[in-house]
Amino acid sequence: MVGAFAICAVMLTACTSTVTQIPRGASLPSVAVASVDNSFEPQTVSVVVGQSVTWTNTGRNRHDVKVKKVPTDFGIDQDSFIPLTGTYTYAFSKSSSFVYYCSIHGTAKGKGMAGTIVVSK
């Protein structure tokens, strides 16, 4: 009986997980969004204030990243977001929900090639 208890205790210890906490002041990893031909993947991402999102144009088509509302410095134009190589990174400084879209393949109302960034505190 004692042997069975010891085995269960070892198994229980092996199954527990530890939570890794990011120290205050440490930078958070950027969240990746792929701009594929005519869609953003994933379409919705969640980040915290201070965290960035990096879009990579992995498709063959030209795209851009436009935002429906402030901040006004969020976004990139077609000429800077080159197919197969273009990247764009933006760090979010306030909590909100941001609808963004490709003005070529989507709309500001979130139709077509569009996505959402949810920024929390």
N, CA, C and O atoms as a MOPAC input file, in Angstrom:
PM7 MOZYME 1SCF
protein

 N      0.81000 1    -1.18300 1     0.00000 1
 C      0.00000 1     0.00000 1     0.00000 1
 C      0.86100 1     1.25700 1     0.00000 1
 O      0.55000 1     2.21500 1    -0.70800 1
 N      1.93600 1     1.26900 1     0.78200 1
 C      2.82200 1     2.42100 1     0.84400 1
 C      3.48400 1     2.63400 1    -0.51000 1
 O      3.66900 1     3.77600 1    -0.93100 1
 N      3.84400 1     1.55500 1    -1.19700 1
 C      4.46500 1     1.65000 1    -2.52000 1
 C      3.52000 1     2.28400 1    -3.51900 1
 O      3.93800 1     3.11300 1    -4.32800 1
 N      2.25500 1     1.90900 1    -3.47600 1
 C      1.26400 1     2.48000 1    -4.39800 1
 C      1.08500 1     3.97100 1    -4.12900 1
 O      0.95200 1     4.76400 1    -5.06100 1
 N      1.08300 1     4.34700 1    -2.85300 1
 C      0.95700 1     5.75600 1    -2.50000 1
 C      2.15100 1     6.56000 1    -3.03000 1
 O      1.98300 1     7.66600 1    -3.54400 1
 N      3.34700 1     5.99700 1    -2.89900 1
 C      4.56200 1     6.67600 1    -3.36200 1
 C      4.52300 1     6.86500 1    -4.87400 1
 O      4.90900 1     7.91900 1    -5.37900 1
 N      4.06100 1     5.85300 1    -5.59500 1
 C      3.97200 1     5.94600 1    -7.05300 1
 C      2.96600 1     7.02900 1    -7.44200 1
 O      3.23400 1     7.81600 1    -8.35000 1
 N      1.82100 1     7.08300 1    -6.77500 1
 C      0.81300 1     8.10300 1    -7.06400 1
 C      1.35800 1     9.49700 1    -6.77900 1
 O      1.09600 1    10.43100 1    -7.53800 1
 N      2.10700 1     9.64500 1    -5.69900 1
 C      2.66600 1    10.94500 1    -5.34900 1
 C      3.65700 1    11.40600 1    -6.41300 1
 O      3.66700 1    12.57800 1    -6.78800 1
 N      4.48800 1    10.48800 1    -6.89800 1
 C      5.45300 1    10.82900 1    -7.94400 1
 C      4.72100 1    11.20000 1    -9.22400 1
 O      5.09400 1    12.17000 1    -9.88500 1
 N      3.69000 1    10.45000 1    -9.58700 1
 C      2.93500 1    10.72800 1   -10.80100 1
 C      2.21900 1    12.07200 1   -10.69800 1
 O      2.18300 1    12.83000 1   -11.66700 1
 N      1.65200 1    12.36800 1    -9.53800 1
 C      0.95700 1    13.63400 1    -9.33900 1
 C      1.93200 1    14.80100 1    -9.45800 1
 O      1.60200 1    15.82500 1   -10.05700 1
 N      3.11300 1    14.65700 1    -8.90100 1
 C      4.12600 1    15.69700 1    -8.98700 1
 C      4.54200 1    15.90900 1   -10.43200 1
 O      4.74300 1    17.04900 1   -10.85200 1
 N      4.67400 1    14.83900 1   -11.19900 1
 C      5.08400 1    14.94000 1   -12.59800 1
 C      4.00300 1    15.61500 1   -13.44200 1
 O      4.31500 1    16.22700 1   -14.46400 1
 N      2.74800 1    15.51200 1   -13.03300 1
 C      1.64900 1    16.07000 1   -13.82000 1
 C      1.35700 1    17.53400 1   -13.51300 1
 O      0.63000 1    18.18800 1   -14.26200 1
 N      1.90600 1    18.04900 1   -12.43700 1
 C      1.62600 1    19.44600 1   -12.11800 1
 C      2.41200 1    20.34100 1   -13.04900 1
 O      3.49600 1    19.97900 1   -13.50700 1
 N      1.86900 1    21.49900 1   -13.32400 1
 C      2.55800 1    22.43900 1   -14.20600 1
 C      2.88800 1    23.70000 1   -13.44000 1
 O      2.23300 1    24.05100 1   -12.45900 1
 N      3.90800 1    24.36300 1   -13.90700 1
 C      4.27200 1    25.62900 1   -13.29100 1
 C      3.86000 1    26.75000 1   -14.23000 1
 O      3.88100 1    26.59900 1   -15.45200 1
 N      3.48900 1    27.86500 1   -13.64300 1
 C      3.10400 1    29.04100 1   -14.41400 1
 C      4.32800 1    29.93400 1   -14.50700 1
 O      4.91500 1    30.30600 1   -13.49100 1
 N      4.70600 1    30.27400 1   -15.72400 1
 C      5.83300 1    31.16700 1   -15.91700 1
 C      5.32000 1    32.59100 1   -15.94700 1
 O      4.46400 1    32.93900 1   -16.76000 1
 N      5.84500 1    33.40300 1   -15.06500 1
 C      5.44900 1    34.80300 1   -15.02600 1
 C      6.53300 1    35.63900 1   -15.68700 1
 O      7.72600 1    35.42400 1   -15.47300 1
 N      6.09700 1    36.59100 1   -16.49000 1
 C      7.04100 1    37.49500 1   -17.13700 1
 C      7.33300 1    38.62000 1   -16.15800 1
 O      6.41000 1    39.28700 1   -15.69000 1
 N      8.60600 1    38.84000 1   -15.84300 1
 C      8.94300 1    39.89500 1   -14.88800 1
 C      8.48400 1    41.26500 1   -15.36900 1
 O      8.47100 1    41.54900 1   -16.56700 1
 N      8.11100 1    42.10400 1   -14.41200 1
 C      7.68800 1    43.47200 1   -14.72800 1
 C      8.82000 1    44.17200 1   -15.46900 1
 O      9.97900 1    44.08700 1   -15.06400 1
 N      8.48300 1    44.86200 1   -16.55400 1
 C      9.48700 1    45.57100 1   -17.33900 1
 C     10.06800 1    44.74400 1   -18.47900 1
 O     10.72700 1    45.28700 1   -19.36600 1
 N      9.82800 1    43.42900 1   -18.46200 1
 C     10.33700 1    42.58400 1   -19.54500 1
 C      9.47800 1    42.78000 1   -20.78400 1
 O      8.27900 1    43.04300 1   -20.68900 1
 N     10.09600 1    42.65100 1   -21.92800 1
 C      9.32800 1    42.82300 1   -23.15600 1
 C      8.51800 1    41.56500 1   -23.45400 1
 O      8.95500 1    40.44200 1   -23.20100 1
 N      7.34100 1    41.78800 1   -23.99100 1
 C      6.46100 1    40.68800 1   -24.34500 1
 C      6.70500 1    40.30500 1   -25.78800 1
 O      7.02600 1    41.16800 1   -26.60500 1
 N      6.56100 1    39.04100 1   -26.12300 1
 C      6.78800 1    38.63200 1   -27.50500 1
 C      5.73400 1    39.22600 1   -28.43600 1
 O      4.57900 1    39.41100 1   -28.05100 1
 N      6.14700 1    39.51800 1   -29.64900 1
 C      5.22000 1    40.02200 1   -30.65500 1
 C      4.31400 1    38.88900 1   -31.11400 1
 O      4.74300 1    37.73800 1   -31.19800 1
 N      3.07100 1    39.21300 1   -31.40700 1
 C      2.10400 1    38.23600 1   -31.90300 1
 C      2.12800 1    38.29700 1   -33.42600 1
 O      2.07200 1    39.38400 1   -34.00200 1
 N      2.20900 1    37.15400 1   -34.07700 1
 C      2.32500 1    37.09400 1   -35.53300 1
 C      0.97300 1    36.97300 1   -36.21700 1
 O      0.11100 1    36.20000 1   -35.79900 1
 N      0.80400 1    37.76400 1   -37.29200 1
 C     -0.36700 1    37.66900 1   -38.16000 1
 C      0.15500 1    37.56000 1   -39.58900 1
 O      0.96700 1    38.37900 1   -40.02100 1
 N     -0.30700 1    36.55600 1   -40.31800 1
 C      0.08000 1    36.38400 1   -41.71800 1
 C     -0.95200 1    37.06600 1   -42.60700 1
 O     -2.15900 1    36.91200 1   -42.42200 1
 N     -0.45300 1    37.81200 1   -43.55900 1
 C     -1.30800 1    38.42400 1   -44.56800 1
 C     -1.20100 1    37.52700 1   -45.79800 1
 O     -0.34700 1    37.72800 1   -46.66200 1
 N     -2.07800 1    36.54500 1   -45.85600 1
 C     -2.05900 1    35.60700 1   -46.98300 1
 C     -2.94300 1    36.17300 1   -48.08300 1
 O     -3.54000 1    37.23600 1   -47.91400 1
 N     -3.03000 1    35.48400 1   -49.19000 1
 C     -3.82900 1    36.01900 1   -50.28800 1
 C     -5.28900 1    36.12300 1   -49.88800 1
 O     -6.02700 1    35.13800 1   -49.84700 1
 N     -5.67800 1    37.36900 1   -49.59300 1
 C     -7.05000 1    37.77800 1   -49.31900 1
 C     -7.60300 1    37.42900 1   -47.94500 1
 O     -8.82000 1    37.38300 1   -47.76400 1
 N     -6.71900 1    37.18100 1   -46.96300 1
 C     -7.17500 1    37.02800 1   -45.57700 1
 C     -6.01000 1    37.27200 1   -44.61800 1
 O     -4.84200 1    37.12900 1   -44.98100 1
 N     -6.35800 1    37.64100 1   -43.39100 1
 C     -5.38400 1    37.74500 1   -42.31400 1
 C     -5.55300 1    36.51100 1   -41.44700 1
 O     -6.67700 1    36.13800 1   -41.11100 1
 N     -4.44700 1    35.87100 1   -41.08000 1
 C     -4.52200 1    34.66800 1   -40.25300 1
 C     -3.55700 1    34.79600 1   -39.08900 1
 O     -2.36300 1    34.99400 1   -39.31700 1
 N     -4.02400 1    34.69100 1   -37.84700 1
 C     -5.42300 1    34.55600 1   -37.45600 1
 C     -6.16100 1    35.88200 1   -37.65400 1
 O     -5.55500 1    36.95100 1   -37.72700 1
 N     -7.45500 1    35.77800 1   -37.73600 1
 C     -8.28300 1    36.95100 1   -38.00300 1
 C     -8.43700 1    37.82700 1   -36.75700 1
 O     -8.54000 1    39.04800 1   -36.87000 1
 N     -8.45400 1    37.22300 1   -35.59200 1
 C     -8.57200 1    37.96100 1   -34.33300 1
 C     -7.43400 1    37.55500 1   -33.41000 1
 O     -7.17500 1    36.36600 1   -33.22100 1
 N     -6.75500 1    38.53900 1   -32.83800 1
 C     -5.70300 1    38.26700 1   -31.86500 1
 C     -5.90400 1    39.15400 1   -30.64700 1
 O     -6.48200 1    40.23800 1   -30.73600 1
 N     -5.42000 1    38.67900 1   -29.51700 1
 C     -5.49400 1    39.42800 1   -28.26300 1
 C     -4.08600 1    39.69400 1   -27.76100 1
 O     -3.23900 1    38.80100 1   -27.75100 1
 N     -3.84400 1    40.92900 1   -27.34400 1
 C     -2.56400 1    41.32800 1   -26.77800 1
 C     -2.83300 1    42.19600 1   -25.55700 1
 O     -3.97800 1    42.55700 1   -25.28200 1
 N     -1.78200 1    42.52600 1   -24.83500 1
 C     -1.89900 1    43.44600 1   -23.70700 1
 C     -1.22700 1    44.75900 1   -24.08500 1
 O     -0.40900 1    44.80400 1   -25.00500 1
 N     -1.57300 1    45.82300 1   -23.37400 1
 C     -0.97200 1    47.13200 1   -23.62100 1
 C      0.54800 1    46.99100 1   -23.57500 1
 O      1.10000 1    46.39800 1   -22.64800 1
 N      1.21100 1    47.54200 1   -24.58200 1
 C      2.66200 1    47.46200 1   -24.67600 1
 C      3.15200 1    46.33300 1   -25.56500 1
 O      4.31700 1    46.31500 1   -25.96100 1
 N      2.28300 1    45.40300 1   -25.87800 1
 C      2.66000 1    44.27600 1   -26.72700 1
 C      2.45400 1    44.65500 1   -28.19200 1
 O      1.59800 1    45.48000 1   -28.51200 1
 N      3.23200 1    44.05700 1   -29.06200 1
 C      3.14000 1    44.38800 1   -30.48100 1
 C      2.58800 1    43.22300 1   -31.29100 1
 O      2.58400 1    42.07200 1   -30.85600 1
 N      2.12500 1    43.56800 1   -32.48400 1
 C      1.67100 1    42.59300 1   -33.47100 1
 C      2.54000 1    42.80300 1   -34.70100 1
 O      2.78700 1    43.93700 1   -35.11100 1
 N      3.00000 1    41.70600 1   -35.28600 1
 C      3.79000 1    41.78000 1   -36.51200 1
 C      3.03500 1    41.08900 1   -37.63000 1
 O      2.74600 1    39.89500 1   -37.55700 1
 N      2.71800 1    41.85700 1   -38.67100 1
 C      2.07900 1    41.31800 1   -39.86700 1
 C      3.17200 1    40.99400 1   -40.86600 1
 O      4.11100 1    41.77100 1   -41.04100 1
 N      3.05400 1    39.84300 1   -41.52600 1
 C      3.97400 1    39.45700 1   -42.58900 1
 C      3.16500 1    39.14800 1   -43.82800 1
 O      2.23300 1    38.34500 1   -43.78100 1
 N      3.51400 1    39.77900 1   -44.93800 1
 C      2.80800 1    39.53100 1   -46.19300 1
 C      3.38500 1    38.26800 1   -46.82300 1
 O      4.39600 1    38.31700 1   -47.52400 1
 N      2.73500 1    37.14500 1   -46.56900 1
 C      3.20300 1    35.85600 1   -47.07300 1
 C      2.53600 1    35.48500 1   -48.39100 1
 O      2.85000 1    34.44800 1   -48.97500 1
 N      1.63300 1    36.31100 1   -48.85500 1
 C      0.91700 1    36.01900 1   -50.09400 1
 C      1.61700 1    36.56600 1   -51.32100 1
 O      2.67700 1    37.18600 1   -51.22900 1
 N      1.01100 1    36.33000 1   -52.46200 1
 C      1.53800 1    36.82400 1   -53.73700 1
 C      0.90700 1    38.15700 1   -54.12800 1
 O      1.41600 1    38.84900 1   -55.01000 1
 N     -0.19700 1    38.52000 1   -53.47800 1
 C     -0.91800 1    39.75000 1   -53.81900 1
 C     -0.41900 1    40.93400 1   -53.00900 1
 O      0.18800 1    40.77700 1   -51.95000 1
 N     -0.68900 1    42.12000 1   -53.53400 1
 C     -0.40800 1    43.35600 1   -52.80200 1
 C     -1.49500 1    43.55100 1   -51.75100 1
 O     -2.66900 1    43.28000 1   -52.00100 1
 N     -1.09900 1    44.01700 1   -50.59000 1
 C     -2.02300 1    44.28200 1   -49.49000 1
 C     -1.56800 1    45.54000 1   -48.77300 1
 O     -0.48500 1    46.06300 1   -49.03400 1
 N     -2.39800 1    46.01200 1   -47.87900 1
 C     -2.02700 1    47.06700 1   -46.94500 1
 C     -2.73000 1    46.74000 1   -45.63200 1
 O     -3.51400 1    45.79400 1   -45.55900 1
 N     -2.45000 1    47.51400 1   -44.61200 1
 C     -3.09900 1    47.34500 1   -43.31400 1
 C     -3.61800 1    48.72100 1   -42.92300 1
 O     -2.84100 1    49.63700 1   -42.65300 1
 N     -4.92900 1    48.85500 1   -42.89600 1
 C     -5.57800 1    50.11600 1   -42.52800 1
 C     -6.38000 1    49.88300 1   -41.25800 1
 O     -6.80300 1    48.76100 1   -40.98000 1
 N     -6.58800 1    50.94400 1   -40.49000 1
 C     -7.35400 1    50.82300 1   -39.25000 1
 C     -8.61900 1    51.66100 1   -39.34900 1
 O     -8.63300 1    52.73600 1   -39.94800 1
 N     -9.67100 1    51.14200 1   -38.75100 1
 C    -10.96400 1    51.82500 1   -38.80400 1
 C    -10.99400 1    53.06500 1   -37.90800 1
 O    -11.64900 1    54.05100 1   -38.24400 1
 N    -10.29200 1    53.02500 1   -36.77500 1
 C    -10.31000 1    54.16600 1   -35.85300 1
 C     -8.92200 1    54.39000 1   -35.27700 1
 O     -7.98600 1    53.64800 1   -35.57300 1
 N     -8.79900 1    55.42500 1   -34.44600 1
 C     -7.50300 1    55.76600 1   -33.86300 1
 C     -6.89700 1    54.55800 1   -33.16300 1
 O     -7.65400 1    53.70800 1   -32.69500 1
 N     -5.58000 1    54.43100 1   -33.06500 1
 C     -4.58300 1    55.46700 1   -33.31500 1
 C     -4.33800 1    55.67200 1   -34.80600 1
 O     -4.38100 1    54.72500 1   -35.59100 1
 N     -4.08500 1    56.90300 1   -35.17800 1
 C     -3.91900 1    57.22100 1   -36.59300 1
 C     -2.57500 1    56.77600 1   -37.15900 1
 O     -2.41800 1    56.69900 1   -38.37800 1
 N     -1.60700 1    56.48200 1   -36.29800 1
 C     -0.30100 1    56.04200 1   -36.79300 1
 C     -0.24600 1    54.53700 1   -37.03800 1
 O      0.81200 1    54.00600 1   -37.37500 1
 N     -1.34800 1    53.85900 1   -36.87700 1
 C     -1.42600 1    52.41900 1   -37.07700 1
 C     -1.73200 1    52.13600 1   -38.54000 1
 O     -2.71400 1    52.65300 1   -39.07400 1
 N     -0.92100 1    51.33500 1   -39.18900 1
 C     -1.17900 1    50.94200 1   -40.56200 1
 C      0.04000 1    51.06000 1   -41.46000 1
 O      1.03300 1    51.69900 1   -41.11100 1
 N     -0.05400 1    50.43000 1   -42.62600 1
 C      1.03300 1    50.44100 1   -43.60400 1
 C      0.41800 1    50.44900 1   -44.99800 1
 O     -0.65000 1    49.87800 1   -45.22000 1
 N      1.10400 1    51.10200 1   -45.93400 1
 C      0.57100 1    51.19300 1   -47.29200 1
 C      1.07200 1    50.03400 1   -48.17100 1
 O      1.96300 1    49.28000 1   -47.78100 1
 N      0.48400 1    49.91700 1   -49.34600 1
 C      0.81500 1    48.83100 1   -50.27000 1
 C      2.28100 1    48.83600 1   -50.67900 1
 O      2.91300 1    47.78100 1   -50.74500 1
 N      2.82100 1    50.01100 1   -50.95300 1
 C      4.19300 1    50.09000 1   -51.44200 1
 C      5.22100 1    49.65100 1   -50.40900 1
 O      6.32600 1    49.24400 1   -50.77000 1
 N      4.87400 1    49.72700 1   -49.14500 1
 C      5.78900 1    49.31300 1   -48.08100 1
 C      5.56500 1    47.87300 1   -47.63100 1
 O      6.41000 1    47.30700 1   -46.93700 1
 N      4.46200 1    47.28600 1   -48.00900 1
 C      4.09200 1    45.93900 1   -47.55500 1
 C      4.21700 1    44.97600 1   -48.73600 1
 O      3.21800 1    44.48100 1   -49.25900 1
 N      5.44000 1    44.72600 1   -49.13900 1
 C      5.76300 1    43.98200 1   -50.35200 1
 C      5.36200 1    42.51000 1   -50.21400 1
 O      5.64300 1    41.88800 1   -49.19000 1
 N      4.70600 1    41.94700 1   -51.24200 1
 C      4.34600 1    40.52200 1   -51.19300 1
 C      5.56800 1    39.63600 1   -50.97800 1
 O      6.65600 1    39.91300 1   -51.48300 1
 N      5.36300 1    38.58100 1   -50.22700 1
 C      6.34400 1    37.54500 1   -49.88500 1
 C      7.47300 1    37.99200 1   -48.97000 1
 O      8.23300 1    37.14700 1   -48.49600 1
 N      7.61400 1    39.29000 1   -48.70200 1
 C      8.71800 1    39.72800 1   -47.83700 1
 C      8.35000 1    40.82700 1   -46.85300 1
 O      9.06800 1    41.03200 1   -45.87400 1
 N      7.26300 1    41.53200 1   -47.08000 1
 C      6.94900 1    42.70200 1   -46.26300 1
 C      6.54200 1    42.34500 1   -44.84800 1
 O      5.79700 1    41.39000 1   -44.62800 1
 N      7.03000 1    43.11100 1   -43.89400 1
 C      6.59500 1    42.96800 1   -42.50500 1
 C      6.24100 1    44.33700 1   -41.96200 1
 O      6.74900 1    45.36100 1   -42.41800 1
 N      5.35900 1    44.32700 1   -40.97900 1
 C      4.93500 1    45.55700 1   -40.31800 1
 C      4.65900 1    45.22400 1   -38.86000 1
 O      3.91900 1    44.28600 1   -38.56200 1
 N      5.25400 1    45.99200 1   -37.94800 1
 C      5.06700 1    45.77100 1   -36.51700 1
 C      4.51900 1    47.03400 1   -35.88100 1
 O      4.98500 1    48.14000 1   -36.15500 1
 N      3.51600 1    46.85100 1   -35.02200 1
 C      2.93800 1    47.97500 1   -34.29700 1
 C      2.73300 1    47.56700 1   -32.83800 1
 O      2.15600 1    46.51700 1   -32.55500 1
 N      3.21300 1    48.40800 1   -31.91300 1
 C      3.03000 1    48.17500 1   -30.47700 1
 C      1.82100 1    48.98000 1   -30.01100 1
 O      1.73900 1    50.18200 1   -30.26100 1
 N      0.89400 1    48.32600 1   -29.34300 1
 C     -0.35100 1    48.97100 1   -28.91500 1
 C     -0.17200 1    49.59700 1   -27.53300 1
 O      0.27500 1    48.93900 1   -26.59400 1
 N     -0.53000 1    50.87800 1   -27.42400 1
 C     -0.27800 1    51.63600 1   -26.19500 1
 C     -1.52100 1    51.89300 1   -25.35600 1
 O     -1.42300 1    52.45800 1   -24.26600 1
 N     -2.70100 1    51.48400 1   -25.84900 1
 C     -3.90000 1    51.67000 1   -25.03400 1
 C     -4.84900 1    50.49800 1   -25.26300 1
 O     -4.84600 1    49.86700 1   -26.32000 1
 N     -5.65100 1    50.22800 1   -24.25400 1
 C     -6.59600 1    49.11900 1   -24.37200 1
 C     -7.79600 1    49.54500 1   -25.20000 1
 O     -8.34100 1    50.63400 1   -25.02200 1
 N     -8.18700 1    48.68100 1   -26.09100 1
 C     -9.32700 1    48.90900 1   -26.97000 1
 C     -9.44000 1    47.71200 1   -27.90100 1
 O     -8.68000 1    46.74900 1   -27.79500 1
 N    -10.37700 1    47.78700 1   -28.79100 1
 C    -10.52900 1    46.78400 1   -29.84100 1
 C    -10.37900 1    47.51300 1   -31.16900 1
 O    -11.08500 1    48.48800 1   -31.42900 1
 N     -9.46500 1    47.04500 1   -32.00600 1
 C     -9.16700 1    47.71200 1   -33.26400 1
 C     -9.53800 1    46.81400 1   -34.44300 1
 O     -9.01000 1    45.71100 1   -34.58500 1
 N    -10.45000 1    47.29800 1   -35.28700 1
 C    -10.77200 1    46.60600 1   -36.53400 1
 C     -9.80200 1    47.13600 1   -37.58100 1
 O     -9.68100 1    48.34600 1   -37.77100 1
 N     -9.11900 1    46.22900 1   -38.25400 1
 C     -8.22100 1    46.64300 1   -39.32800 1
 C     -8.58700 1    45.85800 1   -40.57800 1
 O     -9.29200 1    44.85200 1   -40.50200 1
 N     -8.10500 1    46.32000 1   -41.73400 1
 C     -8.50300 1    45.69400 1   -42.98600 1
 C     -7.49800 1    46.01800 1   -44.08600 1
 O     -6.68200 1    46.92800 1   -43.94400 1
 N     -7.56400 1    45.27400 1   -45.16800 1
 C     -6.82600 1    45.57100 1   -46.38300 1
 C     -7.77800 1    46.36100 1   -47.26200 1
 O     -8.86700 1    45.88300 1   -47.58000 1
 N     -7.38600 1    47.56100 1   -47.65800 1
 C     -8.29300 1    48.40300 1   -48.44100 1
 C     -8.51500 1    47.85900 1   -49.85700 1
 O     -9.42600 1    48.31300 1   -50.55000 1
 N     -7.71400 1    46.91400 1   -50.28900 1
 C     -7.85900 1    46.32600 1   -51.61600 1
 C     -8.85600 1    45.16300 1   -51.58400 1
 O     -9.66100 1    44.99700 1   -52.50100 1
 N     -8.78900 1    44.36200 1   -50.51500 1
 C     -9.57900 1    43.13000 1   -50.44500 1
 C    -10.58000 1    43.08200 1   -49.29600 1
 O    -11.20100 1    42.04400 1   -49.07000 1
 N    -10.74700 1    44.16600 1   -48.57400 1
 C    -11.66000 1    44.18800 1   -47.43800 1
 C    -12.29200 1    45.55600 1   -47.26300 1
 O    -12.09800 1    46.45800 1   -48.07700 1
 N    -13.05600 1    45.69500 1   -46.17900 1
 C    -13.72000 1    46.97000 1   -45.90600 1
 C    -13.50500 1    47.38400 1   -44.45200 1
 O    -13.17100 1    46.56100 1   -43.59800 1
 N    -13.70300 1    48.67000 1   -44.19000 1
 C    -13.58000 1    49.21000 1   -42.83400 1
 C    -14.64800 1    48.65600 1   -41.89900 1
 O    -14.53200 1    48.78600 1   -40.68100 1
 N    -15.68100 1    48.04200 1   -42.45600 1
 C    -16.73400 1    47.43300 1   -41.63800 1
 C    -16.39600 1    45.99700 1   -41.25900 1
 O    -17.23000 1    45.29400 1   -40.68800 1
 N    -15.16500 1    45.54900 1   -41.57500 1
 C    -14.72700 1    44.21700 1   -41.17200 1
 C    -15.11400 1    43.11400 1   -42.13300 1
 O    -15.06500 1    41.94000 1   -41.76700 1
 N    -15.49200 1    43.45100 1   -43.33500 1
 C    -15.86300 1    42.44300 1   -44.33500 1
 C    -14.64900 1    42.10800 1   -45.19700 1
 O    -13.75500 1    42.93600 1   -45.37100 1
 N    -14.62400 1    40.89500 1   -45.73100 1
 C    -13.52500 1    40.48000 1   -46.59900 1
 C    -12.23900 1    40.31600 1   -45.82000 1
 O    -12.22800 1    39.70500 1   -44.75100 1
 N    -11.15100 1    40.86100 1   -46.35000 1
 C     -9.84300 1    40.75400 1   -45.70900 1
 C     -9.77300 1    41.76200 1   -44.57100 1
 O     -9.40200 1    42.92000 1   -44.76300 1
 N    -10.13700 1    41.29700 1   -43.38900 1
 C    -10.18100 1    42.16600 1   -42.20400 1
 C     -9.85000 1    41.34600 1   -40.96500 1
 O     -9.90700 1    40.11700 1   -40.97600 1
 N     -9.50900 1    42.04700 1   -39.91000 1
 C     -9.20300 1    41.37700 1   -38.66200 1
 C     -9.46000 1    42.30700 1   -37.48900 1
 O     -9.82300 1    43.47000 1   -37.66200 1
 N     -9.26500 1    41.76600 1   -36.29000 1
 C     -9.47900 1    42.52600 1   -35.06800 1
 C     -8.33400 1    42.26700 1   -34.10700 1
 O     -7.90600 1    41.12900 1   -33.91400 1
 N     -7.84200 1    43.35500 1   -33.50300 1
 C     -6.86400 1    43.27100 1   -32.42800 1
 C     -7.57000 1    43.70400 1   -31.15000 1
 O     -8.09300 1    44.81600 1   -31.07900 1
 N     -7.59000 1    42.84900 1   -30.15800 1
 C     -8.17700 1    43.15500 1   -28.86100 1
 C     -7.02900 1    43.41800 1   -27.89800 1
 O     -6.23100 1    42.52600 1   -27.61200 1
 N     -6.95000 1    44.64700 1   -27.40000 1
 C     -5.86900 1    45.04800 1   -26.50500 1
 C     -6.44500 1    45.24600 1   -25.10900 1
 O     -7.36400 1    46.04200 1   -24.91400 1
 N     -5.89800 1    44.51800 1   -24.14200 1
 C     -6.36200 1    44.64400 1   -22.75400 1
 C     -5.22200 1    45.15100 1   -21.88200 1
 O     -4.05700 1    45.13700 1   -22.27900 1
 N     -5.58800 1    45.60200 1   -20.67700 1
 C     -4.58100 1    46.12100 1   -19.72900 1
 C     -3.80000 1    45.00300 1   -19.11000 1
 O     -2.91400 1    45.24800 1   -18.29200 1

